[in-house]
Amino acid sequence: MPVGQGPRGLLGARPRGPSRRGAALSGLTVDVHLGPDDLAEALRADARLGLTSTPKFMPPKWLYDHRGSELFTEITRQPEYYPTESERRLLRQTADEIAAAAKSDTLVELGSGTSEKTRLLLDSLNKNGELAKFIPFDVSEATLRAAGAAIRAEYPNVAVHAVVGDFDHHLEEIPRSGRRLVAFLGSTIGNLGPSDRQAFLRRLARTFAPDDRLLLGVDLVKDVGRLEAAYNDAAGVTARFTHNLLTVMNRELEADFDLDGFVHEARWQPEHSWIRIGLRSRRRQKVSLGEIDLSVEFADGELMRTEVSSKFRRESLSDELEASGLQTVSWWDNGDVALTLAAPS
């Protein structure tokens, strides 16, 4: 699952864009490049592709309707799930160093959600009085408006320019003015496989000016038992979160998935350095998706992958950044998670 701040309210975005809504008087501007029609079309396309592939899969972003977002928040509070609080502690310890190294007057946050961790960076960047703008980027306009208003109230000298969009199509729409620190926290990048990760980093690097910096948060390779426990909590919250994907497809695609017919599974795959998460069919069964006129057969024991959560090592991550046109400037870790600061090569 996305570790930390990931997509929020995917099927609840406001009217489609691109458009701009906001007022200079409030210091809050919202650019909208993504609306419910775009999301519905993307879900139909992803379901048709993923459920007719071998092996079957669905992109993890569709886990995050309103209920999925609530469940993910509950996951972060489980005793087995270390990444969220571990990254928060590391940010508290290093935020001033990061701000000093980045020398930025603009903070961009990718997948910002409610921007809870962002305040640690905002505080440090704002200490010298140079911070001028905060640019949160996410799929939900409602979430961004609420978070943007809260940030404006807490930091009245900082303008907020929110951008509603997704990573696949709208990175280039993020404003490029100022000396930007682009924060991508929570190891959300770990939900991308190697090729998709490389493509994302290259697209992002192409938007960078020489003074821009990337702050990337990742989860580190560690003891297998601890890794797997984080995605198989004793309370079963993660299992309910994974099953929520079936609820989303039943509702949005007129599907007839039997929630009791699938079991949550999360296992470490060392050959890929990731936790593979999915739903395994308990029996041979057939599922119909009326919205896209599709029938899908599942074999007994067949897995539908819902996400991966990649784990990283310092050297391999530096190599990936270098191959994407970025070079590591600084690295901080606490044994669980890491923050790396990168600059254009």
Salt bridges, closest charged atoms under 4 A:
ASP31 OD1 - ARG20 NE 2.64
ASP31 OD2 - HIS161 NE2 2.77
ASP38 OD1 - ARG16 NH2 2.99
ASP65 OD2 - ARG251 NH2 3.07
GLU70 OE2 - HIS66 NE2 3.02
GLU70 OE1 - ARG67 NH1 3.23
GLU74 OE2 - ARG240 NH2 3.62
GLU85 OE1 - ARG88 NH1 2.71
GLU85 OE2 - ARG92 NH1 3.56
GLU87 OE1 - LYS117 NZ 2.48
ASP96 OD2 - LYS127 NZ 2.94
ASP105 OD2 - ARG179 NH1 3.43
GLU116 OE1 - ARG88 NH2 3.94
GLU130 OE1 - ARG179 NH2 3.28
GLU141 OE1 - ARG21 NH2 2.84
GLU141 OE2 - ARG145 NE 2.87
GLU154 OE2 - ARG119 NH2 3.03
ASP166 OD1 - HIS169 ND1 3.09
ASP166 OD1 - HIS170 ND1 3.79
GLU173 OE1 - HIS33 NE2 3.98
ASP212 OD2 - ARG180 NE 3.14
ASP219 OD1 - LYS222 NZ 2.80
ASP219 OD2 - LYS311 NZ 2.71
GLU252 OE2 - ARG251 NE 2.87
ASP258 OD2 - ARG283 NH2 2.87
GLU265 OE1 - ARG267 NH2 3.73
GLU265 OE2 - ARG276 NH2 2.95
GLU265 OE1 - ARG280 NE 2.75
GLU291 OE2 - ARG44 NH1 3.79
GLU302 OE2 - LYS56 NZ 2.61
GLU320 OE1 - ARG197 NE 2.82
ASP336 OD1 - ARG226 NH1 2.51
